[in-house]
Amino acid sequence: MKHTNLLFISLALGSMAISSCTESEPVSNNGQQAEEKAIRFAVNTEHTRAGDITTNNLTSFHVYAYTNVGTTPSLFMDNVEVSKTGTNTWTYSPVEYWPANETVDFYAYAPAEWIGKGTPFGPVAYDAYPGTQDIIYAVCPDMKGNVGMANAQVLLNFRHALSKVTVKMSSTNTDLQVKVSNVALANLMTKGNFNFPSESTAGSATEGSVGKWTDQNTPHAYLLHMSQDQNDLITLSTTATDMSATGMGLGGAKYMIPQTLSWRSNGAGNDNYITVMCSIYDAKTGAKLWPNDNTPSENIVEGSTFGDGLLKFPLSTSRFSAWEPGYHYVYNLVINSNDEMGAIEFGTPTVDTFVDVSTTYE
């Protein structure tokens, strides 16, 4: 198929870690145990972006805890909900205490509906459709009660389990008017199994401290924008328009299952791509330039309400061929004129050299 002349795709490496701590007060459990032996939690997040789970909007998470993980794991905390109070402390009930002469491995996650009643030791099935929910996880292994420290806490460093995807569009040719009716992410896997890492998620990400996705399946399209009538059409400008911004169709950046990306058949077969339905007009006269009689059939949207053409842009690029968890991928699409529009243009002129014809009279 033929593409527009310009397509810029950029990658914003937005690795999102949840770190640091929030102080909480000692818990005594009516004096049955020493205050310093109570298990307490603290979390924090960095970055504040719409839709992302951050320090400001994280109000609860769930915890599984096990002892004897190296031999025969024994359940110590069974999917316990830990909630933030109005004074920014984290509480749960009933309060647990550090077991003597044993280490504890903690597995935490949010939001609550992600795992439910399950186990972090096996693959956790997840359905990411419609892609509007961020999910986070944390692992804190081999922990012992710091009985010599007042107000000792389990510091949970959360990671994002999904990939975040944003699509932006613009047109830098002011002689054209590009009207977009539909934008979607096509043929992407919506389901898969998440596997918790065995190592601590604190600090920098390493191979052993990042969760893995397996068995990705069930391809589907994720809509970013869909126009119902003329009022919903998006007219591109030289300033990039965020196609996943709130108020445009379905709105919101998409949180996707990390997966391998393919572009082998120009948008056919198992290829993964951005699909754009649009029409292009002369900005001065309003005459429609594309699609036209020269447009290939694969770029014509049969039955389109607006008579739009279809463009496909690969999600796989020269920089990456897979989405990784905890990364924000930003695709910048620039749509300008192409060879199918038939516009009259003038190239660089040439002038014939004079041919010398000489005659001599004597």
Rosetta blueprint (number, residue, H / E / L):
1 M L
2 K L
3 H L
4 T L
5 N L
6 L L
7 L L
8 F L
9 I L
10 S L
11 L L
12 A L
13 L L
14 G L
15 S L
16 M L
17 A E
18 I E
19 S L
20 S L
21 C L
22 T L
23 E L
24 S L
25 E L
26 P L
27 V L
28 S L
29 N H
30 N H
31 G H
32 Q L
33 Q L
34 A L
35 E H
36 E H
37 K H
38 A E
39 I L
40 R L
41 F E
42 A E
43 V E
44 N L
45 T L
46 E L
47 H L
48 T L
49 R L
50 A L
51 G L
52 D L
53 I L
54 T L
55 T L
56 N L
57 N L
58 L L
59 T L
60 S E
61 F E
62 H E
63 V E
64 Y E
65 A E
66 Y E
67 T E
68 N L
69 V L
70 G L
71 T L
72 T L
73 P L
74 S E
75 L E
76 F E
77 M E
78 D E
79 N E
80 V E
81 E E
82 V E
83 S E
84 K E
85 T L
86 G L
87 T L
88 N L
89 T L
90 W E
91 T E
92 Y L
93 S L
94 P L
95 V L
96 E L
97 Y E
98 W L
99 P L
100 A L
101 N L
102 E L
103 T L
104 V E
105 D E
106 F E
107 Y E
108 A E
109 Y E
110 A E
111 P L
112 A H
113 E H
114 W H
115 I L
116 G L
117 K L
118 G L
119 T L
120 P L
121 F L
122 G L
123 P L
124 V E
125 A E
126 Y E
127 D E
128 A L
129 Y L
130 P L
131 G L
132 T L
133 Q L
134 D L
135 I L
136 I E
137 Y E
138 A E
139 V E
140 C E
141 P E
142 D E
143 M E
144 K L
145 G L
146 N L
147 V L
148 G L
149 M L
150 A L
151 N L
152 A L
153 Q L
154 V E
155 L E
156 L E
157 N L
158 F E
159 R E
160 H E
161 A L
162 L L
163 S E
164 K E
165 V E
166 T E
167 V E
168 K E
169 M E
170 S E
171 S L
172 T L
173 N L
174 T L
175 D L
176 L E
177 Q E
178 V E
179 K E
180 V E
181 S E
182 N E
183 V E
184 A E
185 L E
186 A E
187 N E
188 L E
189 M E
190 T E
191 K E
192 G E
193 N E
194 F E
195 N E
196 F L
197 P L
198 S L
199 E L
200 S L
201 T L
202 A L
203 G L
204 S L
205 A L
206 T L
207 E H
208 G H
209 S H
210 V L
211 G L
212 K E
213 W E
214 T E
215 D E
216 Q E
217 N E
218 T E
219 P E
220 H E
221 A E
222 Y E
223 L E
224 L E
225 H E
226 M E
227 S L
228 Q L
229 D L
230 Q H
231 N H
232 D H
233 L L
234 I E
235 T E
236 L L
237 S L
238 T L
239 T L
240 A L
241 T E
242 D E
243 M L
244 S L
245 A L
246 T L
247 G L
248 M L
249 G L
250 L L
251 G L
252 G L
253 A L
254 K E
255 Y E
256 M E
257 I L
258 P L
259 Q L
260 T E
261 L L
262 S L
263 W L
264 R L
265 S L
266 N L
267 G L
268 A L
269 G L
270 N L
271 D L
272 N L
273 Y E
274 I E
275 T E
276 V E
277 M E
278 C E
279 S E
280 I E
281 Y E
282 D E
283 A L
284 K L
285 T L
286 G L
287 A L
288 K E
289 L E
290 W E
291 P L
292 N L
293 D L
294 N L
295 T L
296 P L
297 S H
298 E H
299 N H
300 I E
301 V L
302 E L
303 G L
304 S L
305 T L
306 F L
307 G L
308 D L
309 G E
310 L E
311 L E
312 K E
313 F E
314 P E
315 L L
316 S L
317 T L
318 S L
319 R L
320 F L
321 S L
322 A E
323 W L
324 E L
325 P L
326 G L
327 Y L
328 H E
329 Y E
330 V E
331 Y E
332 N E
333 L E
334 V E
335 I L
336 N L
337 S L
338 N L
339 D L
340 E L
341 M L
342 G L
343 A L
344 I L
345 E L
346 F L
347 G L
348 T L
349 P L
350 T L
351 V L
352 D L
353 T L
354 F L
355 V L
356 D L
357 V L
358 S L
359 T L
360 T L
361 Y L
362 E L
